[in-house]
Amino acid sequence: MGYKYVDDIGRILTEQLDIVSVISSRVPLKRAGRNYKANCPFHQEKTPSFVVSPERQSYHCFGCGASGNAISFVMSYENLDFLSALESLAEKEGIDLTPYLNKEEFQRPKEELSGYYELNRRAARLFFEEFQKTPSAKEYLLSRGIAERTMRRFGIGYAPAGWDFLVNKLGKALPEDTAQKCGLFAFSEQGKMYDRFRERIIFPIFDVRKRVIGFGGRLMGEDPRAAKYLNSPDTPLFNKSFHLYGLHEAKNHLSPDRQILLVEGYMDVLGLHDKGVPQAVASLGTALTPEQGKLISRYAEEVVIIFDGDEAGQKATIRALEVFRTLPVRVIVVNLPPEDDPDSFVRREGAEGFREYLKQNAKASVEYIIDREAQKSDLQNMAGQQLFLSRVMPLIEQMDASEGRGLYIQKVADYIGVEPRVLTGDWKLRESASAPRASARSENRKYTRHLLGILISEPSIALQMIATPYYQYLSDNWHAFISYLLEHKGYNIQSAIEIFTLEQVEFFEEASKQELSRADMTHWRTLLRYFAQQGVMQQLEELRESSQKSDAQYAEMDRLKKKLSELIRERGRDHGKRQDY
């Protein structure tokens, strides 16, 4: 695209759009209660299962699973990339994107930028041709185990020694402004133009559309004053903080679990791709930036950090973990032996050996941090133990049981030679302010899905539930769903769409697809008691938060406390019969 926008332009634009207006201008929508529905534009169907929610500003098809917001709809419907969809929407909806352009150097017409793309393409071609004529450059990569097919696929080139290879080939014909801004040339204090890249193996840097946007160069000579690696400076096309080396190839080779391997250098990427591990990318000579982290999260659901095994690599790993901490990706860390980097390891062990090593040595991010802090700490004395605990326990406090919290507590306890209960007591590791809510949400979701599945499979159980003493303590949401089942004589997506939110219907559909055994169907009473207990606790919490309580409210609190104790005892008996609830 011709422009670079601020990072959150998608969010900004989405907030200004009405998804119903966007989709209805392309697909006929019909009102269905609080939502809208239509035949899905992404697959053939006779009964409408495509639902648009004004409340959530999102869409979801219960037939093919397509879902997203206004921007993703236009991307899919009109077959556009992200930035093209932004500009298409802005134009049709009358939204001015000018205020959201990032910096002056990026505010350029498409024609001007296309000139820079063409200049880089020609430079890459010249470097490639020079590489083919330079045996020493090719021999260096061959000695590192890189096959010629890989060199060609990545467009590896060579910048010869001397000061004017590109100046003579390209620079002299360029306008001065273009020569100064394209990143291929540097200028002396007297204003004389010379080649930026000299006596270096050249690694063209591509964007995700396979356009050359910049270059990296590895020194071939022995000049002690020159940096071993040199990247293009910031240009109208390139900012190294926003791009990743190898992503243009890796994104086309992701496995079903959408895993990307993050490594440190150009040679690591080339070596892994060459040996059959093509999902590797690298940052561009800098510590991983937030922008690069976001770029990875657009393509990956899991990222495996495999930096060099030395101390510098471990420090870079910690910095990368901080970048990924708030992004929606699973993070795995793999420590290589100290003498290895990914390139040397895969050359020695091959692709299968490399994958097996990853499998055997993968650590979740918290486990990696615990192990690293333990290695750095003197755990033979109390001061060292306290320092160790102060660094790792806050991380564990933020976790809930579903994330393996208990296992990490055990691991920390093993390191300092105490029982896990000592940590949960001394560190008050019961739950942080957010963790109990997260834990409760996780538990509630599991049990809600089960009970919904039972009711959807056998709606007559709803009548039995109403007859129990527990029904009155259920939440309003449960009362609404049970009333709906009785009124409509069962669950049907078409009627549910008109009554419940899109998010609720999505969950009902998820629950309806469970495979429940006869034994599973008998557990509704146990689940009912669980939700009754939740309801009593909620009512108690609401009464406690009341600033001025009447005698009647105090009496009600006493009654609810007794009921809660009764339910806890009954659920204790449930645990004796079944461990799941």
C-alpha positions in Angstrom: 0.0 0.0 0.0 1.0 3.6 -0.4 0.7 4.7 3.2 1.8 3.7 6.6 -0.8 4.3 9.3 -0.6 4.4 13.1 -0.6 0.9 14.6 -4.1 1.0 16.0 -5.8 2.4 12.8 -7.9 -0.8 12.5 -9.3 -0.2 16.0 -9.9 3.5 15.4 -11.7 2.9 12.1 -13.8 0.0 13.6 -15.0 2.3 16.3 -16.3 4.7 13.7 -18.0 2.1 11.6 -21.4 0.5 12.0 -21.1 -3.2 11.0 -24.7 -3.5 10.1 -24.3 -0.6 7.6 -21.1 -2.0 6.2 -22.5 -5.5 5.6 -26.0 -4.6 4.6 -24.5 -2.5 1.7 -23.1 -5.7 0.4 -25.4 -8.5 1.7 -29.2 -8.2 2.3 -29.8 -8.5 6.1 -33.0 -9.4 7.9 -33.8 -8.3 11.4 -33.8 -11.2 13.9 -34.6 -9.9 17.4 -31.6 -8.0 18.6 -29.4 -9.3 15.8 -29.6 -9.5 11.9 -29.3 -12.6 9.8 -28.7 -13.5 6.2 -27.6 -16.4 3.9 -23.8 -16.6 4.4 -21.9 -14.9 1.6 -19.0 -17.2 2.1 -20.7 -20.6 1.5 -23.8 -22.0 -0.1 -26.8 -22.5 2.2 -30.6 -22.5 2.1 -31.3 -21.6 5.8 -29.7 -18.3 7.1 -27.0 -19.0 9.6 -25.0 -15.8 9.1 -25.6 -13.5 12.1 -24.6 -9.9 12.6 -24.5 -8.4 16.1 -24.9 -4.6 16.4 -24.0 -4.9 20.1 -20.7 -6.7 19.6 -20.1 -5.1 16.2 -19.2 -8.5 14.8 -20.5 -11.3 12.6 -20.5 -15.0 12.8 -21.7 -17.8 10.5 -22.8 -20.9 12.3 -22.5 -22.9 9.1 -18.9 -22.3 7.9 -17.5 -20.6 11.0 -16.6 -17.3 9.3 -16.4 -14.5 11.9 -14.9 -11.1 12.6 -15.5 -7.4 12.4 -16.3 -4.9 9.7 -12.7 -4.8 8.4 -12.2 -8.6 8.2 -15.6 -8.9 6.5 -14.6 -6.5 3.7 -11.2 -8.2 3.4 -12.9 -11.6 2.8 -15.9 -10.3 0.8 -13.8 -8.1 -1.6 -10.6 -10.2 -1.4 -8.5 -7.3 -0.2 -5.5 -7.1 2.1 -5.8 -5.2 5.4 -4.7 -1.8 4.3 -6.7 -2.0 1.0 -9.8 -2.9 3.1 -9.1 0.1 5.4 -8.9 2.5 2.5 -12.0 1.0 0.7 -14.1 1.3 3.9 -12.8 4.8 4.6 -13.7 5.9 1.1 -17.2 4.4 1.1 -18.0 5.5 4.6 -16.6 9.0 4.2 -13.9 8.7 6.8 -10.7 10.8 6.4 -7.6 8.7 7.1 -5.2 11.6 6.9 -5.1 12.2 10.6 -4.0 8.6 11.2 -0.9 8.7 8.9 2.1 7.8 11.0 4.9 10.2 10.1 5.6 12.8 7.4 8.1 10.5 5.6 5.3 7.9 5.1 2.8 10.4 3.7 3.6 9.8 0.1 1.6 9.2 -3.0 1.6 5.7 -4.4 3.5 6.7 -7.5 6.5 7.9 -5.4 6.6 4.8 -3.3 6.4 2.6 -6.4 9.6 4.3 -7.6 11.4 3.2 -4.4 10.1 -0.4 -4.8 11.4 -0.4 -8.4 14.8 1.0 -7.3 15.1 -1.7 -4.6 14.1 -4.4 -7.1 16.8 -3.2 -9.5 19.4 -3.0 -6.7 18.5 -6.5 -5.5 18.9 -7.8 -9.1 22.4 -6.2 -9.4 23.5 -7.6 -6.1 22.2 -11.1 -7.1 24.1 -11.0 -10.4 27.3 -9.9 -8.6 26.9 -12.7 -6.2 26.8 -15.2 -9.1 30.1 -13.8 -10.3 31.8 -13.9 -6.9 33.0 -17.4 -6.0 34.2 -16.4 -2.5 30.8 -15.1 -1.5 29.0 -18.1 -2.7 31.6 -20.4 -1.2 31.0 -18.7 2.2 27.3 -19.7 2.2 28.0 -23.2 0.8 30.5 -23.7 3.7 27.6 -22.9 6.0 25.5 -25.6 4.5 23.2 -23.4 2.5 22.2 -24.9 -0.9 22.1 -22.8 -4.0 18.3 -23.3 -4.3 17.9 -21.5 -1.0 20.2 -18.7 -2.0 18.1 -18.2 -5.1 14.8 -18.3 -3.2 15.9 -15.6 -0.8 17.7 -13.6 -3.5 21.1 -13.6 -1.8 23.4 -11.0 -3.4 26.9 -9.5 -3.0 28.0 -5.9 -2.8 31.6 -5.7 -4.1 34.4 -3.8 -2.5 34.8 -0.3 -3.7 32.7 2.8 -3.3 30.8 3.2 -6.5 29.3 -0.1 -7.7 25.7 1.0 -7.2 26.5 4.7 -7.7 27.6 4.0 -11.3 24.8 1.5 -11.9 21.9 3.4 -10.4 22.8 6.4 -8.3 24.0 8.9 -10.9 20.7 8.8 -12.7 18.6 9.4 -9.6 17.3 12.7 -8.4 19.3 13.9 -5.4 16.3 13.7 -3.0 15.6 10.0 -4.0 19.3 9.1 -3.7 19.4 10.5 -0.2 16.3 8.8 1.0 16.4 5.4 -0.7 18.9 3.9 1.8 21.3 2.5 -0.8 23.8 5.4 -0.6 25.6 7.5 1.9 27.2 10.9 1.5 30.5 12.4 2.7 30.8 15.7 4.5 31.6 17.2 1.1 28.3 15.8 -0.3 29.9 13.0 -2.4 27.7 10.0 -2.9 29.1 6.5 -2.2 27.7 2.9 -1.8 26.4 2.2 1.7 26.9 -1.6 1.2 30.5 -2.6 0.3 32.2 -6.0 0.4 29.2 -7.6 2.0 26.9 -10.6 1.4 23.5 -9.0 0.8 20.2 -10.3 2.3 17.2 -8.6 0.6 14.5 -7.9 3.1 11.0 -8.5 1.8 7.6 -7.4 3.1 4.8 -9.9 3.3 3.8 -9.2 -0.3 7.3 -10.2 -1.4 8.5 -6.7 -2.3 12.1 -5.7 -1.6 11.9 -3.0 1.1 15.5 -3.0 2.4 18.7 -4.8 2.7 21.0 -6.4 5.3 24.7 -7.0 4.6 27.2 -9.3 6.3 30.9 -8.1 6.1 33.1 -10.4 4.0 36.4 -8.5 4.6 38.4 -8.0 7.7 37.9 -4.2 8.3 37.9 -4.0 12.2 36.2 -0.6 12.0 33.2 -1.9 10.1 30.2 -3.5 11.7 29.8 -7.2 11.0 26.1 -6.7 10.0 24.6 -3.6 8.5 21.0 -2.9 7.7 19.3 -0.3 5.5 18.4 2.9 7.5 14.9 4.1 7.8 13.5 4.9 4.4 10.0 5.7 2.9 9.6 1.9 2.6 11.6 0.5 5.5 11.8 0.7 9.3 13.5 -2.3 10.8 11.3 -2.2 13.9 8.2 -3.1 11.8 9.5 -6.0 9.7 10.8 -9.6 10.1 13.3 -11.4 8.0 11.8 -14.5 6.3 8.1 -13.8 7.1 7.3 -13.6 3.4 8.3 -17.3 3.1 7.3 -18.5 6.6 3.7 -17.4 6.4 3.1 -19.8 3.5 4.4 -22.8 5.4 2.6 -22.7 8.7 1.4 -26.0 10.2 -2.2 -26.4 11.4 -1.2 -25.2 14.9 0.0 -21.9 13.2 3.4 -22.0 14.8 6.2 -19.6 14.0 9.9 -20.0 15.1 11.6 -16.8 16.2 15.3 -16.9 15.8 18.0 -14.2 15.9 19.7 -13.8 12.6 19.7 -14.0 8.8 21.8 -17.2 8.7 19.5 -18.9 11.3 16.5 -18.3 9.0 18.4 -19.4 5.9 19.8 -22.5 7.6 16.4 -23.6 8.9 14.6 -23.0 5.7 17.3 -24.8 3.8 17.0 -27.9 6.0 13.2 -28.1 5.8 12.1 -26.0 8.7 10.5 -23.1 6.8 8.4 -21.4 9.5 11.4 -19.4 10.9 11.6 -15.6 11.1 14.1 -13.2 12.6 14.2 -9.7 14.0 16.4 -7.4 12.0 19.5 -6.9 14.1 17.6 -5.5 17.1 15.8 -6.8 20.2 12.3 -7.8 19.3 10.1 -4.8 19.1 6.4 -4.5 20.1 5.6 -3.9 16.4 7.4 -7.1 15.4 5.5 -9.0 18.1 2.2 -7.7 16.8 3.2 -8.7 13.3 4.0 -12.3 14.4 0.6 -12.5 16.3 -1.2 -11.7 13.0 0.0 -14.9 11.5 0.8 -17.2 14.5 -1.1 -18.8 17.4 2.1 -20.1 18.9 5.6 -18.7 18.8 8.7 -20.7 19.7 11.6 -18.5 20.8 14.9 -20.2 19.8 17.7 -17.7 20.4 21.4 -18.5 20.8 22.4 -20.5 23.8 24.8 -17.9 25.1 24.1 -15.3 27.8 23.2 -12.6 25.2 20.7 -14.9 23.7 19.1 -15.6 27.0 18.8 -11.9 27.8 17.2 -11.4 24.3 14.7 -14.2 25.2 13.6 -12.4 28.4 13.1 -9.2 26.4 11.0 -11.0 23.8 8.9 -12.6 26.5 8.0 -9.2 27.7 6.9 -8.1 24.2 4.6 -11.2 23.9 3.2 -10.9 27.4 0.1 -9.0 26.3 -0.3 -10.5 22.8 -2.7 -13.3 21.9 -0.1 -16.0 21.2 1.1 -19.0 23.1 4.8 -18.6 23.9 7.3 -21.5 24.1 11.0 -21.1 24.8 13.7 -23.6 23.7 17.2 -23.3 25.1 19.9 -24.5 22.7 23.3 -25.8 24.0 25.5 -22.8 24.8 27.8 -23.5 21.9 25.0 -23.6 19.3 22.7 -21.3 17.4 19.7 -22.6 15.3 21.8 -22.7 12.1 24.7 -24.8 13.6 22.3 -27.1 15.4 20.1 -27.9 12.3 23.2 -28.4 10.2 24.5 -31.0 12.6 21.2 -32.7 13.6 19.0 -32.2 10.5 15.4 -31.2 10.5 14.1 -34.2 12.3 16.7 -34.0 15.0 16.0 -30.3 15.4 12.2 -30.9 15.7 12.8 -33.7 18.2 15.0 -31.4 20.3 12.3 -28.7 20.3 9.7 -31.3 21.4 11.9 -32.5 24.2 13.1 -29.1 25.4 10.1 -26.9 25.0 9.3 -24.8 28.0 6.3 -22.5 28.7 7.4 -18.9 29.3 6.8 -19.1 33.1 8.7 -22.4 33.4 11.6 -20.8 31.5 11.7 -17.8 33.8 11.6 -20.0 36.9 14.5 -22.1 35.7 16.5 -19.1 34.7 16.0 -17.2 37.9 16.9 -20.4 39.9 20.1 -20.7 38.0 21.0 -17.0 38.7 20.1 -17.2 42.4 22.0 -18.6 45.4 19.3 -20.9 46.7 21.5 -22.2 49.5 20.7 -19.2 51.8 17.6 -17.5 52.8 18.4 -14.1 51.1 18.9 -15.9 47.8 15.7 -17.8 48.2 13.7 -14.6 49.0 15.2 -12.9 46.0 14.2 -15.9 43.8 10.7 -15.9 45.2 10.2 -12.2 44.7 11.0 -12.6 41.0 8.9 -15.7 40.2 5.9 -15.7 42.6 4.3 -12.5 41.2 4.1 -14.3 37.8 2.5 -17.4 39.3 0.0 -15.2 41.3 -1.4 -14.0 38.0 -2.2 -17.5 36.7 -5.2 -19.7 37.4 -5.5 -23.4 37.8 -6.2 -24.1 34.2 -2.8 -22.7 33.3 -0.9 -25.2 35.4 -0.5 -22.9 38.4 -0.2 -25.8 40.9 2.6 -27.4 38.8 4.6 -24.1 38.9 4.1 -23.8 42.6 5.5 -27.3 43.0 8.4 -26.5 40.8 9.3 -23.4 42.8 8.9 -25.3 46.1 11.2 -28.1 44.8 13.9 -25.5 44.0 14.0 -24.1 47.6 13.2 -27.4 49.4 9.8 -26.7 51.0 6.3 -28.0 50.7 4.0 -26.2 48.2 1.6 -25.3 51.0 4.3 -23.2 52.6 4.3 -21.0 49.5 0.6 -20.7 49.2 0.4 -19.7 52.9 3.4 -17.4 53.2 2.9 -15.8 49.8 -0.9 -15.6 50.2 -1.1 -17.3 46.8 -4.8 -17.9 47.0 -5.7 -15.7 44.1 -4.8 -12.2 43.0 -7.6 -9.7 42.4 -8.0 -10.8 38.8 -7.0 -14.5 39.1 -10.1 -15.6 41.0 -12.3 -14.1 38.4 -10.3 -15.7 35.7 -10.4 -19.1 37.5 -14.1 -18.8 38.1 -14.7 -17.9 34.5 -12.7 -20.9 33.3 -14.6 -23.2 35.7 -18.0 -21.7 35.0 -17.5 -22.0 31.3 -16.7 -25.7 31.5 -19.7 -26.4 33.8 -22.0 -24.1 31.9 -21.2 -25.8 28.6 -21.9 -29.2 30.2 -25.3 -28.2 31.7 -26.3 -26.4 28.5 -25.5 -29.5 26.5 -27.7 -31.6 28.8 -30.6 -29.2 28.6 -30.3 -28.9 24.8 -30.2 -32.7 24.4 -33.0 -33.3 26.8 -35.2 -30.2 27.4 -37.6 -32.1 29.7 -34.9 -31.9 32.4 -35.7 -28.2 32.6 -39.0 -29.1 34.3 -37.3 -31.3 36.8 -34.9 -28.5 37.6 -37.7 -26.0 38.3 -39.1 -28.5 40.8 -35.9 -28.5 42.9 -35.2 -26.2 45.8 -32.1 -25.0 44.0 -33.8 -23.4 41.0 -34.6 -20.1 42.9 -30.9 -19.5 43.4 -29.9 -19.7 39.8 -28.8 -16.5 37.9 -31.1 -14.5 35.6 -29.3 -16.0 32.6 -30.1 -19.5 33.6 -33.7 -18.6 34.3 -33.9 -16.9 30.8 -32.5 -20.0 29.0 -34.7 -22.5 30.9 -37.8 -20.3 30.2 -36.8 -20.2 26.5 -36.5 -24.0 26.3 -39.9 -24.5 27.8 -41.6 -21.9 25.7 -40.1 -23.1 22.4 -40.1 -26.8 23.3 -36.4 -27.1 22.9 -33.4 -25.3 21.4 -33.3 -24.0 17.8 -30.7 -21.6 16.5 -33.2 -19.6 14.4 -35.3 -18.8 17.4 -32.3 -18.3 19.7 -30.9 -15.7 17.4 -33.9 -13.5 17.9 -33.7 -13.6 21.7 -30.1 -14.0 22.8 -26.9 -12.1 22.0 -24.6 -13.5 19.3 -22.0 -14.4 21.9 -24.6 -16.4 23.8 -25.8 -18.2 20.7 -22.2 -19.0 19.8 -21.8 -20.6 23.2 -25.1 -22.5 22.9 -23.9 -23.9 19.5 -20.6 -24.9 21.1 -22.5 -26.7 23.9 -24.9 -28.4 21.5 -22.0 -30.1 19.7 -20.8 -32.0 22.8 -20.9 -35.8 22.8 -22.6 -36.6 26.1 -22.8 -40.2 27.4 -25.7 -41.6 29.4 -23.6 -41.1 32.6 -23.0 -37.4 31.6 -26.7 -36.8 31.3 -27.3 -37.9 34.9 -25.0 -35.2 36.4 -27.5 -32.3 36.0 -28.3 -32.3 39.7 -24.7 -32.0 40.7 -24.2 -29.1 38.2 -27.4 -27.5 39.4 -26.1 -27.4 42.9 -22.8 -25.9 41.7 -24.7 -23.0 40.0 -27.0 -22.6 42.9 -23.9 -22.2 45.1 -22.6 -19.6 42.6 -25.9 -17.8 42.7 -26.0 -17.7 46.6 -22.5 -16.3 46.7 -23.4 -13.6 44.2 -26.5 -12.6 46.2 -24.3 -12.5 49.4 -21.8 -10.3 47.6 -24.4 -7.9 46.5 -25.8 -7.6 50.0 -22.3 -7.1 51.5 -21.7 -4.2 49.1 -24.8 -2.4 50.3 -23.6 0.6 52.3 -26.7 0.8 54.6 -28.2 -2.6 55.5 -31.7 -3.0 57.0 -32.6 -5.7 59.6 -34.3 -7.6 56.8 -31.1 -7.5 54.8 -29.1 -8.8 57.7 -31.6 -11.6 58.2 -31.4 -12.4 54.5 -27.6 -12.6 54.7 -27.8 -15.0 57.6 -30.3 -17.2 55.6 -28.0 -17.2 52.6 -24.9 -18.0 54.7 -26.8 -21.1 56.1 -27.9 -22.0 52.6 -24.3 -21.6 51.3 -23.0 -23.9 54.1 -25.7 -26.5 53.2 -24.8 -26.3 49.5 -21.0 -26.7 50.3 -21.7 -29.8 52.3 -23.9 -31.2 49.5 -21.2 -30.5 46.9 -18.7 -32.1 49.2 -20.7 -35.3 49.0 -20.8 -34.8 45.2 -17.0 -34.7 45.2 -17.0 -38.0 46.9 -19.0 -39.5 44.1 -17.4 -37.6 41.2 -14.3 -35.6 41.0 -15.1 -33.3 38.1 -17.4 -30.8 39.9 
